Amino acid sequence: MQWGALKTAVSAWANRNDLTAQIGTFLLLAEERIYSGDPANNIEPLRCAEMIVTASLTPVAGVLTMPAGYLELLRLRDAASRVVLTPVSEDKIGDIEGYGTGLPFRFAVRGGKIITAPGATSTSALEAVYYGKLTTPSADADENAIMARYPSIYLHALLIEAAGYLADDEMQARALRAYVSAMAGAQAADKRAEAGGLSALAIRSDTWGQV
């Protein structure tokens, strides 16, 4: 659903035509809820295939500065050797980060940066696979992948913020219930797609002992 259509839907569902000036703030807060979760209501942040980014990054003195929009690291490996780096604790990385040079084999997250160890040379590119934020819409024709596949997530997240602005507790409660359902459905669909539908297959042996 494009941004223009979402704005129209929010006004229609809220039965208000005076929200134009606030819709940008609603969007900012809605995306914060989508990407960071809602601990007060036990809602986990959205993590789905549409958010996965693969990037080639070069550490400087063993430190990777992640791109804007970075949320959560999935995998880090040496781009040339394809060796996957092992995550370790902050205490552990401190013991080995200054030890020698060459290709890293461990990493830890520190202050939003990725610390590799031992210290990698500046010419050693690493392949990072991570969850990242999608482009925030601005023009009416804008549509990111979450808006396209899961429009109800954006709609109800926006309505939660609109209801808060309007001090409409009943509307906010309805929007929150719908948002919880939309998020749960999206996460379940993503897990099912990741599994390739194998859970729906009946696996049996034939006369040759194959499956």
Salt bridges, closest charged atoms under 4 A:
ASP18 OD2 - ARG16 NH2 2.87
ASP38 OD2 - ARG33 NH1 2.54
GLU50 OE2 - ARG149 NH1 2.84
GLU72 OE1 - ARG47 NE 2.87
GLU90 OE2 - ARG110 NE 2.73
GLU97 OE2 - ARG110 NH2 2.88
GLU127 OE1 - ARG75 NH2 3.00
GLU127 OE1 - ARG77 NE 2.70
GLU127 OE2 - ARG82 NH2 3.68
ASP140 OD1 - LYS7 NZ 2.75
GLU161 OE2 - ARG33 NH2 2.82
GLU170 OE2 - ARG174 NH1 3.36
